[in-house]
Amino acid sequence: MTVKSRPQDNWNADQIARATGYTASIFCNGKHNTVEADTLEAAIEIGKQMNQIVTNGRKATVYAVTPEGFTIWVCNPHQLAA
């Protein structure tokens, strides 16, 4: 079964490609804990580490940061293959 590409998917991919930075974030102890990273791979690795440390049932998310300061959701590291 093939998944149809939507215009929004293409726009998100373009924004992620031109990102100036990335963040990994997780909700813990009543607040969002966010760590910045220079590369997408580093942000995903940080997110995976956050998932191992925080055991409250919440999972980390990774975002791309555009030059304008907007954040675009990239992935949930726990859903990626090891």
N, C-alpha and C positions, 0 to 999 in steps of 0.2 A: 504494500500500500504506500503510495507516494503522498507526501504532505505538500499541499499547495502553498506556494510562497505568497505572502500578502504584502502590499505596499509598505505597511508599517514595519515588517521584518527587514525589508531592504533599507528603510530609513534608519532603523536601529543599528544595522550593520555598518552603515556609513558613519554614523556618529561614534560608534565604538572604535572604528578604524582611525578616526581623527582625534581621539581622546588625548588629553595632555597628562592624564594621570588616572589612577584607579584607587578604589577604596574597598575594604572589606569591613562589614559591619555586623554586629550581633547585639541583641537586646539582652541585657543582664543586669541584675540588681537595680531594676527600675529605670535604667537609662540605656541609650544606644552607645555602644563602644565601637568606635570607628578608627581604623588604622589605614593610613595612606601608603600607596606603593607606586613605584615608577612603571612597572610593567604589569600586564594582565596576569602573566604566569605567577609573579610574586604575590599579587592580590589573591589569587586562587589558593596558593599555598598558605597564606596567612589565614584565609577563611577556613581551610581544612584544620589548621592548628586551633583556631577558635572553637571549632566544633568539638575537638577533643578535650578542650579545657572546660568549656561551659556545658554543663549537663542538666540544664533546666528544661530541656525539650525544644528550645529554640534553636534555629540553625542560622549560620552566617549567610549573608548575601554579598555579592560582588557587584560593584557599580563602576562604570566608566565616567570620567569627569571631562566634559567638553571644554574648549577654550572659553566659552561664555559662562562656565560654572554650573551648567546643567548636569544632572546625573542621569545615566541611562542604566537600567538593570541589565546585567550581563548574565549572571548564573547564580545558582545555589551550589556551592562546591560539593555538598554531600550527594548531589545527584550525578556528579561526574564519575566516570570509571576511574579506578585507582591507577 
